[in-house]
């Protein structure tokens, strides 16, 4: 009996793997963000199971799964698979949908161990997740246990859904990069303005300039380094930092300092907003 053959490695594999890492979903279970894509995939195709994955050097990582018989325990069983044994590795070779109407007759998949089972899958479709740089990270997939076909309209809808998921991953990657850059810029500015600032003290400063509670010890430290005055009001130094870091006064207004009354906080931010 012939065995299942792994897909050829894409020519741009090295760069593609870097793009997968940059996407930030490997080993990062955050299904509530992506559940809607699998839910809609099931609704559109009427398939009982859907998942979205990225594929790294050695494995397929399913960062979201949804199905009638997929509970939380089974999700963890299905979370990761060795790359050479997956269907979805074949979706890395083209940005077009990969659809097998009858897996038992498909030349690629008919010898896969799961297809050879009496109760194994019979239909599979993968819609590539292609990032803004053109790299195929993985795919948005559906599966059924009976032979079936998707209409042109359904294929179009699923292709569009995969593009929306791709765009969301792009946006999140950009936001993470911007966050890293902003944190770096913030720490550099704090070190420039306040010498010998420890990490804990830097965190205290950022709490002051954001929305977090400050305890009395933190307040005293901020007075000492000149970011709060004796009345626990922001000094010019604080305001200059806020302006440099482009922190939104509307966000800063959510600071809660236990020793300040609400009207004092409001008055403080009236000054900031001028």
Secondary structure, 3 states (H helix, E strand, C coil): CCCCCCCCCCCCHHHHHHHHHHHCCCCCCCHHHHHHHHHHHHHHHCCCEEEEEEECCCEEEEEEEEECCCCHHHHHHHCEEEHHHCCHHHHHHCCCCEEECCHHHCCCCCCCHHHHCCCCCCEEEEEEEECCCCCEEEEEEEEECCCCCCCHHHHHHHHHHHHHHHHHHHHHHHHHHHHHHHHHHHHHHHHHHCCCCCHHHHHHHHHHCCCCCCCHHHHHHHHHCCCECCCCCECHHHHHHHHHHCCCHHHHCCCCCCCCCHHHHHHHHHHHCC
